[in-house]
């Protein structure tokens, strides 16, 4: 939960407006829940742990529609 709060704060500092930030837990928590972690994801998770960082896996830009004319 702390990582999610910190991530939201960082995204807001970057002038972004996060609508949804989800934490998926540690490697151990995910394995206990039955998730399979492929080698590429495992390397990325270890890097985030080593660098005390978070991974932003997906961002969708939402723009207001502009009226023509």
N, C-alpha and C positions, 0 to 999 in steps of 0.2 A: 504494500500500500504506500509506503514511503517513497519508493522509486516512481510510482505513478504520480504522486503529488509533485515530486521534484521535476519530473518530465513535463507536466503541465505548466509549471512555473517557467521552465526554460523555453518552452514553445511560445508562451505569452511574451517573454522578453524578446523573442525573435519576431515580434509583431504578427504572430499567427494566432488563430482562435480555435483551439482544439475543441471538437465536439465530443469526441470519444477517445479515451486512452485506456487501453486494456493491458493489465499485467498478467502474464501467463505462468509466473512462478519460476522457481529455480529448476535446473536440470533434474535434480533428485525428485522434486515435487512432481514434475511432469512425467517422469518415468514411473513413479508410484501410481499416477493416475492412468497409466496405460498408454501414454503417448510414445510413439517411436520417433527418435531423433536421428535424422540422417547425419552423415559425417560433416557435410557443409554447414548445417545448422549448429552442430556441436562445436565446430571450430569458431563460428561467430559468437556463440554463447560464451565460450571460454575467453575469447578476446574481450568481450564486454565485461566479464568478471575481472580480468587482468587489468583493464583500463578504468575500472569502476565507472562504467558508462551504461547507457541504455541503447536499445536498438529500436529505431523507428522503421517499421517494416512497410508501412503503406501510408501515403498521404493523398488525399483527394482534394483538389482545389474546387471550391464552390464560388461562383461568381454571380452577382445579380444580373438579370437579363436587362439589356439596355433597349429602350424603345427606339425604333427607327424614326427619324424625322426630326 
